[in-house]
Amino acid sequence: MLMSARADRLQADHHPEAIRSRLGEDYVHSYLGDAVLGAMDGCVTTFAVVAGAVGAGFPKFVAIIMGMANLVADGFSMAVGNYQGTKSQRELVDKARAMEERHIDEIPDGEREEIRQIFGLKGFKGEVLEQIVDVITSDRSLWVETMLREELGLQVEGARPLTAAVSTFVAFLAVGFLPLVPFLIRPLTLQVTFAVSSVITAIAFFGVGVLKGRETERPQFKSGMETLLTGGAAAILSYAIAFLLQNVFGTY
C-alpha cells in the first residue's frame, strides 16, 4: 500500500504540467542546513563547557557563567564565519559572471566554441549540437549562466549571507541554551542538575541528528545516533580532562 502511494505520488510529480510548474518556480535556498549546523555546534560546545565545569568541581553559578559566555561568544563567532563564507561565495560568482561577460564581448567566437565543446562532451553532435549552441548564445543571460554552471561548476543561486548568519546564530542560541536550563533551577543538587542536563542534551543531540538526516536524505535514526554519539564523546572528553586537571592541580 505504501509503495503504491509512493509510486502514485512520483507519477503525479512527473506529469508534464507538474514538471512545468516546478521548473517555473523561482529557486528558494533552504537555510535548514545552516540552522542544523548552528544547533549541533551550539549543543556540543555548550554542554562540553558545562561538563568541563562540573568535572572540575566548580559550583553551579560558575557553570552558568562559563556556559552563557561560551554560548553568546561562540554563537556570534560561528554566525560571523558563516556570513563571511557565504558572502565570499557570492562575490566569487559575481567576479566570474563579470569575467564571462567580458569574454563574450571580447572573444565571442571563443566563447561559442566553449559552449560547443561543453555540449559535445555530453554526447551532442552535428546539427543538433549547432542548434544548441545557437539557442544558448542567442540569449546573453543564458549564455553567461551556462558558462558559470557548466565551465566553472559554480552554484549561481546562492544563499543570502545575512539570512544564513541569522539562521546559524538563532539555532546556536536556542539549542545551545538547553544544557544550561537545569542549572537555573536552584533546589537541584549539582549531581542531579548535571544528570538532567545530560538527558536534555542527549535528546537535543538526537533531535538535531534527525533533522540533519532529513536535510541530507539519510536514514534519520542513524543520523540521530551518530550525532548523539559524536556530541556525547565531546562532552565525555571535556569532563574527563577537567576532572583529571582538577585532581592534579586542585581547584583555585
Secondary structure, 3 states (H helix, E strand, C coil): CHHHHHHHHHHHHCCHHHHHHHHHCCCCCCCHHHHHHHHHHHHHHHHHHHHHHHHCCCCHHHHHHHHHHHHHHHHHHHHHHHHHHHHHHHHHHHHHHHHHHHHHHHCHHHHHHHHHHHHHCCCCCHHHHHHHHHHHHCCHHHHHHHHHHHHCCCCCCCCCHHHHHHHHHHHHHHHHCHHHHHHHCCCCCHHHHHHHHHHHHHHHHHHHHHHHHHHHCCCHHHHHHHHHHHHHHHHHHHHHHHHHHHHHHCCC
